[in-house]
């Protein structure tokens, strides 16, 4: 038996067998053709089996598959490190390799903790607490869960977490302070600002997904939040880690979401679309400030962390090809979503007022909430599974987050496929859901 992720073992859903994939399409063993409207959990950003990535993988298998990365290196990893740092325009100095987003976050957390240990400053000896946000998600390992907000993903395991202080997440679509973009003064950070004034020295770092909190509901926030957060953390020498596992690599319209806010975090984490969904690979990018605390002949100042498959030559070659595609077509492909999503937002606002709310889009992300009183507005809301099943029957793969329906299609998806995705969503809303009483 395979224990599939996010599955209800006693449930009635049966796994669908996929035998092949090409571009935005998946093909089942029953001959069904399915549009992958979520890029298979946000990874296949160039569609499936992109020829350039497939060729890079084939070519790399002719010379080197993998070698232990401790004490050894190779050209694909060296090139990838150089190319990824160029995309940040000099904001970071070093790249640490791992194989998934959770591990990239764990690495950033451990680097931040050891940064203060290596500095050996008495005033930093009490830095034990991390800042997390209510609607955040950073992965399923223990450290990553410690930094996530209360949700079905984390609440069962809270006793395992390291010390954190939770603050309200920014939500510029449904502001908890009833502010508009014009009147917003980033009130969601006021409580943190007061805490930092009193005892900022107790905090090690803060982790946040920039501009969009993905897995907890595609919650959007303005660049003003990131700018104020950077200022608050900088003033108290708190390490700021941005989780760009979802938002990076043009998902929001820039190489990285932090660049839209014109700030410089201490570290960022990248994974998901890094290899175009072909192979596991993740990177933690680290600023010179952090790296300098580890430049020492003292063996106790080394960072004793490593993953068996870190720096896989084949994965690095896939990532290099993926970056090349982004350099050639990323901006152009993302820009075409802007007008298309604007039109669809207008259509859904007019046709389904009362059935959906908070329609929003950014870069290659489109999201909205379905208004149905079937449970909590979170992952376990059964409406999500109902909509997923209806869409799949019509040849579209979506995976709603509770009552949040979203699409994150491959950047090079054909317009006809986009049209079909939205036609299916419209039909579901028209036929399956009535206006709330």
C-alpha positions, 0 to 999 in steps of 0.5 A, spaced: 500 500 500 502 507 498 500 512 503 499 518 499 500 525 502 493 529 504 489 523 503 484 520 508 485 513 509 478 511 510 475 515 504 472 513 498 477 517 493 481 513 489 488 515 486 488 516 479 493 513 475 497 517 470 501 514 465 504 520 461 504 528 461 506 533 456 505 541 456 499 542 461 496 536 460 496 529 464 494 523 461 490 517 465 491 510 464 483 510 462 485 515 456 482 521 460 486 528 458 487 533 464 489 540 464 494 541 470 491 547 472 496 548 479 502 546 476 502 539 480 503 543 487 506 549 483 512 545 481 511 544 473 512 552 471 514 550 464 509 545 463 510 537 463 516 534 460 519 541 457 524 539 451 529 543 454 529 540 461 529 533 458 535 534 454 539 537 459 537 531 464 539 526 458 545 530 457 548 530 464 546 523 465 552 521 460 557 524 465 555 525 472 549 523 476 551 524 483 557 525 488 557 527 495 557 534 496 561 535 502 568 536 500 566 535 492 563 540 487 561 539 480 560 544 474 552 544 474 552 546 481 557 551 480 554 554 474 547 554 478 550 557 484 552 563 479 546 564 475 541 564 481 545 569 485 545 573 478 537 573 479 538 577 485 542 582 483 547 581 488 543 581 494 546 574 496 553 571 497 552 564 498 547 558 496 546 552 500 543 546 497 538 541 499 532 538 496 525 541 498 522 547 501 521 544 508 529 543 508 531 550 505 527 553 511 530 548 516 537 550 514 535 558 514 533 557 521 539 553 523 543 558 520 540 564 524 541 561 530 548 559 529 549 566 526 548 569 533 552 563 537 558 564 532 558 572 534 558 570 541 555 576 543 552 576 550 546 581 549 544 576 544 544 570 548 537 570 550 535 570 543 530 563 543 524 566 540 521 566 532 516 570 529 511 567 526 504 569 522 497 566 523 496 564 516 502 562 514 505 555 512 512 553 511 513 546 510 511 539 514 518 538 518 518 540 525 522 546 524 518 549 518 511 547 522 514 551 528 513 557 524 507 556 521 500 558 523 495 554 526 492 550 521 490 542 520 497 542 518 500 544 524 496 544 530 496 536 532 504 537 533 504 544 537 507 540 543 514 539 538 515 546 536 520 551 538 519 557 542 515 562 537 510 568 538 505 568 533 502 575 530 496 576 525 497 575 518 497 581 513 490 580 509 489 586 504 483 582 501 479 581 507 483 586 512 482 584 519 482 592 521 477 594 515 482 598 512 483 599 504 490 600 501 489 608 501 488 608 509 492 602 511 498 604 515 500 596 516 496 596 523 497 588 523 504 589 525 503 594 531 503 589 536 509 586 534 512 593 533 510 594 541 513 587 543 520 589 539 520 596 543 520 592 550 524 586 548 526 585 541 533 582 543 529 575 545 527 574 538 532 570 533 528 571 526 522 572 522 519 568 517 514 570 512 512 568 505 512 575 501 506 578 498 502 571 498 501 566 503 500 560 499 497 553 502 493 557 508 489 560 503 492 564 497 492 570 502 495 576 499 498 582 502 501 589 500 509 591 499 508 596 505 507 590 510 514 587 507 517 594 508 515 595 515 517 588 517 524 589 514 525 595 518 522 593 524 527 586 524 533 590 522 532 595 527 533 589 532 538 585 528 532 580 527 534 575 522 528 576 516 527 569 512 523 570 506 520 563 504 520 564 496 518 556 495 512 558 492 512 566 490 519 565 487 521 564 480 516 569 477 510 566 480 508 574 482 511 577 476 518 578 478 524 573 479 522 574 487 517 577 490 521 581 495 524 585 489 517 588 488 518 590 495 525 593 494 527 590 500 533 586 502 532 580 507 537 576 510 535 569 507 530 567 502 528 559 500 527 557 493 524 550 491 518 548 487 519 550 480 526 550 481 527 544 476 521 545 472 517 540 477 522 534 474 527 533 480 527 535 487 532 541 489 532 547 493 536 552 495 537 557 501 540 564 499 544 567 504 547 574 505 554 576 506 552 578 513 550 571 515 556 568 511 561 572 515 559 569 522 561 562 519 568 565 516 573 562 521 578 557 523 574 555 529 571 548 527 565 549 532 563 555 527 562 550 521 555 549 519 554 541 520 548 540 516 548 536 510 543 532 505 545 526 502 542 528 495 544 535 496 547 538 489 545 532 485 548 534 478 542 531 474 537 536 478 542 542 478 542 541 470 535 541 470 535 547 474 539 551 469 535 549 463 529 551 467 532 558 469 534 559 462 527 558 460 525 563 465 530 568 462 528 567 455 520 567 456 518 568 464 517 576 463 513 575 457 509 569 459 507 572 466 505 579 463 499 575 459 496 573 465 495 580 467 489 582 462 486 575 462 485 575 469 483 582 470 477 580 465 476 573 468 475 577 475 470 582 472 466 576 469 466 572 476 464 579 480 458 580 475 456 573 474 457 570 481 456 576 486 454 572 492 457 566 490 464 568 490 468 573 494 475 576 495 477 575 487 484 576 486 490 575 482 497 577 482 502 574 476 500 567 475 496 566 481 488 567 481 484 565 487 477 566 490 473 564 496 466 560 494 461 562 499 458 556 502 456 555 509 459 548 509 464 548 515 470 552 517 474 557 511 480 552 511 483 546 508 478 541 511 472 545 508 468 539 504 466 544 499 474 544 496 473 536 495 466 537 492 469 542 487 475 538 485 471 532 484 467 536 479 472 539 475 476 533 475 470 530 471 471 535 466 478 534 465 481 540 470 485 538 475 485 544 481 486 543 488 482 548 492 484 550 499 478 549 503 473 554 500 479 557 497 479 556 489 485 558 486 489 556 479 497 556 478 497 554 471 504 553 468 507 559 465 506 557 458 499 554 458 495 555 452 490 560 452 485 554 450 486 551 456 486 557 460 479 558 457 477 551 459 479 552 466 475 558 467 469 555 463 469 549 468 469 553 474 463 557 471 459 551 470 460 548 477 458 555 480 452 556 475 450 548 476 452 546 483 451 552 488 446 556 490 446 563 493 446 562 500 440 564 504 
